[in-house]
Amino acid sequence: MTINLNIDEKVMWKDGNFILRRYEPQDDNHCKDLERTGSMSGNRLFFAGNFIHKQSFVCKASQYGEYEVLVIEDQSDSTIAGAICVSFKSVYLNNKIVKLGYMFDLRITSKHQLKGFGTVLSTAAIKLSWEAHDADYLYLTVNTDNKRAINLYKKLQFNLISHRSPATSLLAFQLDITKADDFMVTDDPKEAHSWYREHWDPTSEDFALVDMETLFSSPHYIKTFMLADGLSSAGVSLWDGGGLTTFCVTRAVFPSWVWSNPLFQLFGFGLLAAAVFSTARCASTSSSYGCMFASGAGSLALAFCLLNLFRVFVFLRPRLDGPNTKLRGRVFAPFCKGPRGKEYLGRVYRFALSHAKKEGFITSICNLDVNSPNRDTYGSAKFRTDFYGKARNSEEFPMLNPLNFHDPRDL
């Protein structure tokens, strides 16, 4: 496919019935349909889903102030075959202020896969970033199992700049922590910003925002938590990660419609109950002590699993009902310094998770570099992603400092 782009025209590219242009408000319903069907991840046999916008398709991109949203329209039926977003911000990189573009939400409908539309949209976003927005660098995040997307970005001369190891928690199992006297907590944007200015050096972290106040003044900012003495300090902030988008599960071993079927639910609980009953009966009738012990242990293990499933169900049920589901709380801008800094960071992080649970969030996430010096403070990672970057000049985008900043507005 030949890609002849003219970014100064309303129709930037045309091939048969397909045209590339900027998003328009009347595209919103078609783009919402695209979100539900256009996969952002690789082919997953056991678990799959998509992030979808709660409001307009451009609400996430517009948070950054300066942005582009491009679509490919199928003029034969006026539907949207694909879309991509790119937003811009000023950040620190290698102790310098640069203009950085963040590419995201590249989606292609299933029936238009393998037609080169991903290449067209990405190429147009890159060209607009350089020529219309004067960006110095671009970056994006991709799941490590999405080999098709990774191959596309490599073909477009993006290179790996960070292995990510997000710390995630199901807050049903998070202990409630009472605020200690030495904790500093605020939901006032100006006070939070002043705390960071006093205790944190943004130039020390790649991708740290030049204008951090933008985050603290957002309606999605919740609170900042800090511990400090004369020599050491640590802090984190909490963000409503589900304020604009939510996650729609399309498969969890079985397609989502199977799980919502009452007959399937009844069958599942019946199967578990039958397993517990059969192992308990085996333990009571067996003459072998080994068999009795194994069966008894099996019964206890099944009972433990059922108890935890019930605990998760009780936790999730009130949080999933209604339109204002709080899927994930984002912990952002963690920092620590001084001889007790890492100890303080662990304390404020756990307190932030406890507060996220009280706020009604189902999960928490803190996106970190796999080589972050404080990575062990946050617990295990349930999945991995990568950052890929592209420099405006012909140079390769350098690997990020492991102690780097993750913008909570990003995915």
N, C-alpha and C positions, 0 to 999 in steps of 0.2 A: 504493500500500500504506500503510495506517495503522499507525503504530508506537506502540503503547501499551505502555510499559515499566514494570514494577514490579520494581525491583532488590532489593526485600526478600523476594521470593518465590522458591521453588526454580525454578519455571517463570516466567521474566521476560517472555516473549512467546509467543504461540501464533497460528498461522495454518494451519488445516486439520490436516494430519499433521505439520507442522513446529513444533518448540518451541525456544526459546532458553533455555539454562541454563549453569551452570558446568561445566567439565570434571570428569570423574570418572575414576579409574584404569582402569575397564573400557572407557573410550573409546580407550585407547592404540592398539590395532591399527587401529581405524577411522581415527584421526587420522594414523597412518603411511601408510595407503592414500591419504588425502587429500593428504598431502605429495607423493606421487608423481604425482598427477593434477591437483591444484589449482595452476594456474600463478600465479607471483608476478610475472611479467614480461609485457611486451606481446607481441603476435604477432610472432615472429621467424622469418623464412623460412630463414635460414642457420644460426643457432645458438640453441639454447634449452636450458634445464635448470632444475632446482629444487634449493634447499638442503633437505636432509632430516636429521632428527635421528638420531644414532647410538644414543642411549639412549631414554628416555621422551620423549614429545612436550613435556612441561613442563620438561625438564632445563635448557633455555636460559633460560626465564623465571624459574626458581627461583634462578638465580645472584644475582639482585638482592635476594633476601630477601622483598620485598613485591611481589606480582604478582596478576594475574587472567588466567585462560584461559577463554574462552567458546566454546561450540559451538552450532551449530544441528543438531538431531537430526531425521532423517526417521523418524517413529514407525512408518511402514508397513513398514519393513524394518530398523529400529534402526541405520541407518548414519548417518555424520556428513556433512552436506551442506556445512558451512563452519565455520571457526574463526578466532579472533583472540586475540592475546596483548597484554598491556600490563603493563610493569614500572615500578617507581618508585625514584627515587634523589634524594639531595640534591646539588645542584650550585651553582656560582657562575654568575650571569647578571647582567651589568651591575654587577659588584662586590657583588652581594647574594646571599645564600643563599636558594634557592627549591627547592620540591619539583617534580620534573620526571617526567612519565610518558613512557615510550617505547612506542609502539604498533608492533607488528610481526606478521609471519606471518599476515596476512589472506589466507585461501585459501578458494576456493569450487570445488567439483567442477565439471567441465566441463558435466555435464548439468543443473546447477542455476544456471548463469550467467544473468544478465539477469533474475533474479527479485527483485532488491532485497535479497538476503541480505547483500551487502557493506555496504549502508546500515544494515541492522538491527544487524549485529555492531559496526560502527564507532560507531553512535549509542549502543549499550549500553556499549561500552568508555569512551566519553567521559563518559557519565552516571555510571558507576561511579568514574571517576577523580576527578570533582568531588565527588560526594556521599559515596562510601564511603572514599576515600583522601585527600581534601582536597588534591589536587594543584593547583599554581598554573599549570602549563603542560603541554602535550602536544607531542610531535614524532614524526616518522616519516621514513623514507627511502624514496624511490621512484625507479625507473629512469626516465630522461628519455623513453624510448620508450613507457612504459606510460600512454598517454593516457587510457585508461578509468579507471585508478586515480586519476590526477591530477584528472580531472573530478569524481570522487567526493569527493576530499578538499576540493576547492574548494567543492563544494556544501555540505560540512559546515563551511565557513568556516575551513579551514586556509589559511595563506598561505606563500609561499616565504620561507625564512629563510637558506638557504645553497646555493650551487651547489658541488657536490663534484667534485674532480678527483683520484681515488685514484691513487697511484703504485703500479704493479704490475710485477713482474719474474718472468720464467721463470728459475728459479735454475740451470737447465742451463747458461746462458751467463754466470753470475756468477763472477767471478774469485775464487779462494781467496786470502784475505789473512791473513798471519801476524800474530799479535798483537804490536804494538809495545810498547816499555817504558812509553810514556806513556799507554797505554790503561788505564782502570780498568774491571774487569769483575766482576760479582757475581751470584750466584743466591740470595743471602740476602735474604729479604723485608725484614727490619729495616734492613739496610745500604742496600738500594736506596731504601727510603722516606726514610732519613736523608739520602742524597745529594740527592734531590729537594727535601726541605725546605731544604737548604742552598743549592741553586743555582737553584731554580725557584719562581716566585710563581704559585700556582694562580688567584688572584683576577684575574690578567691575561688569562686565557683563558675565554671563555664555555663553559659545559658541563663545566668541570673539576670532578672529584668532590671533595666536601668530605672524604670519607674515602678517600683514595688507597690506604691500607693494605689496603682490601678487595681491590684488584687484585693487589697484591704477595703477599698471602697465599693467592691462588687456586691450585689445582693446575695451572691452565693458564698461569700465569706461568712464563717460562723464565729470562731473564737481563736485566740492565741493563748498558749500555755507556756510558762517559763519558770525556771528555777535558776537562782543566781546567788552567789556570795561574793566576797571581795576578790576571789581568785578564779572562780569557775562559773560557767553559765551554760545553759542549754535551753532550747525552745523548739516548739513545733506549732503549726497552725492547722486548723480544720476547715474544710471546704465542702460544700454540698455538691458532690460529684454526680448526683442524679437530678440536679435542678433543671437541666436542659435536655438531657438524654437519659434513656433507660435501656436495659438489655432485654431483648426479646429472645427467649430460648426456643429454638426450632427443633432441637434433638437432644435428648438425654438418654442414651442407649436406644430408646424408641422415640419416634416423632412426638412432638408436644401434644398432639390431639389424642394420642393413646393415653397419656398420663391424666388427661382431664376427663377421661371416660369413667363414670362411676363403676361400671362392671369390672374394669381393669383394676381400679383401686380396691374393690371388694375382693377380687381374686388375689391380689398381692398380700393383703392383710390375712386372708385365709391361709395362704401358703406359708407365711411366717408362723402363724398360730399352729398349723399342722406340724411344722418342723420342730417347734418347741415341745409340743405334746408327744411326738414320736420319740425324741431323744430322752425326754423325762421318763416315758414308759419303758424304754430300753434299759435305762439306769435302774429302774425299780424291779425289773424282772430278771435281769442278768445275774448269773452266779459268779461271773468273773469280776474280781475287784478292779482289774485294769479296764474292762469294758464299762463297769459302773462309773469309774472315775472319769473316763473319756466322755461318756454320755452326759454325766453331770456337768463337766466342764463345758461341753457343747451347749447344754441348756442355759448355763449361766452366761456364756458368750452371746447367745441369741437374745436372751433377756436384756443383756446390757445394750446390745444394738437396738432392740425395740425401744428401750428406755430413752436412748439418745435420739432416735428418730422422733419419738413423741416430744422430746424436749425441743428439738428443732422445729417441729410442726407448731407447737404452742408459741414459739418465738416468732415464726414467720407469718402465721395466720393474720394477726391484726395489722402487720406491716405490709402485707400484700393486698389487702382490701382497699378499694378506693383509688382515685386517680392520682393521689399524691404520694405514691410509693417512694420511700427513700432507700434506694438500692445500695448506694455506696457512699461512704464518707471518705473524702480524700485528705490524708495527712500530707501537708506540704511544707516546704522551707525548713526542714529540720537542721539544726546546727548545734555544735557544742564546742567549748574551748576550756582550757585550764585543766589542772590535775584531776578534778572530779567531774569533768565535763561529760564523759561517756556514761558515768553512773547517773548523772542528772538527766541525760538524754533518755535513758531507759525508763526512768520514772515518769517524765513528762509525756513520753510516747504512750505508755500504758494508761496514764490518766486521760489522755486525749481519746484513746479507744473506749474507755469507760464512758466518757462524755458522749461520744458518737453513738454508743448503744442507748444512752438515755434520750438522745435526740431522735431515736427511732430508726437509725440506719441498720440495714441488714448485714452489710459487710463493710470493711475498711480496706483501703489500699494506700500504700506509700511507694511510689515508683523510684527505684534506686539503681545505681550502677552496680553490676555484679562485683566490682572491685572496690566499692566504697569502703573506706577504712572503718566505718561504723556499721557495716552491713549486719554483723552478728547481733546487734542490739535489737533488731526488729523481728526476729523469728524467720521461719522458713519461707521459701518461695513456692507458690503452687503452679506457676507457669513462667515462661521466659519470652521476652520480646527483644528486638534489636532496634537501634537507631541507625539509619543510613543518612548520609549527608552529601551535598554537592556544592562545590565552590564555584563562584561566578567565573573566575579565571580558570585556567587549565590545571591548576594545582589540585592535588588530592586533599579532601577535607581531613584535617588531623583528628586523631582519636581524642575524645574528650578527657579532661581531667576526671579521674574516678569520683572525686568529690564535686559533682555537678548538680545543677538545679533543674527540677522538673516543674514545669508550669502546670498548675492544676486545671487550667482550661483545656489543656491537651487531653487526648484520650488516655 
